[in-house]
Amino acid sequence: MNISILGAGAMGSLFGGLLAESGQKVRLLDIDERHLEAIRRQGLRLETDSSDRRIDGLAACRPEQAPGHADLLLVFTKTLHTEPALRSAAGHIGAQTLVLTLQNGLGNAEAVSRHVARERVLIGMTNWPADLLGPGHVRSHGEGVVRVLGLEGGASRGASQVAQVLDGAGLQCRVDRDVWTSIWEKVAFNAALNSLCAASGCTVGQLGAAPEGVALARHMVLEVLAVARAAGVAVDEQRCLDSVAFAMANHRDHKPSMLQDVLAGRATEIGAINGEVLARARQAGIAVPHTETLLGLLRLIEARM
Ligand code: NAD
């Protein structure tokens, strides 16, 4: 497959690198010139638990410079950059191009559908972890899975083909008819840990060590899951609470991406997480006071940056 990755930061580089190693033809599309140049000059450096290696053969350029049409475009910008990124990649999206978003949060399917016919949009969730350590250098500790589904066609031929290709790269991917359950449960997890850590400055472990942190995280999970149920999505409360508790106990030093964004003075993905949950809660007539307060706090933090 001719695969292009739109937004080749931490996750895009990890996925692009593994796909290239598995024999796919991969092009990384980004606007970070230093990162693109480093990959063109010396390949991608990928550090995992088991190895530290260089991956060659990746093409790397700005989205508007990508030649021809991709068979698959994998969107991995932060959610707040989806719109301009897809606009600049418009010439690379042909009548047969499948577009897959594995970004966190809600509203991604709608954002992609503004640029691509819904029959060619694939949605999904991944919990693979990745960090960009510098230009051309990505690290991923631990393991994850990928779940995908066609937005319109469900388990369509396109979804199966894409799942097979990602699975063949070792990304543990399968088509999942209950993908919305995975997406919403990850939103609950992120709404709890990302927004609370970003607003408080706490690491995940510090949040878990304070009774107030544990109680607030629980409120967040319950609010998000109430909205998910109102949207007709079956979610598992205990599974979500357990994954939050697991992270608090085992990923104590972790600074969630939204906290890293605040510390670096960057805008966060709060709009795609708390913002989208609040919008859906209002439509359903559900009160989500903790979600709304944290959204307001993060907007204030962003405003003063
Ligand atoms: P990142 O910031 O490392 O990478 C985003 C990349 O997009 C950057 O390299 C940036 O230069 C690029 N970009 C910005 N504007 C662009 C544009 N107009 N055109 C092309 N590229 C552009 O972010 P990330 O950590 O890789 O996260 C990507 C998405 O995946 C987010 O939605 C995130 O929530 C989600 N996610 C992240 C992780 C993780 O562990 N990092 C895990 C699961 C899901």
Residues whose N, C-alpha, C, O or C-beta is under 5 A from the ligand:
A	BS01	NAD	L6 G7 A8 G9 A10 M11 G12 L29 D30 I31 D32 F76 T77 K78 T79 H81 P84 A85 L102 Q103 N104 T126 W128 P129 A130 L132
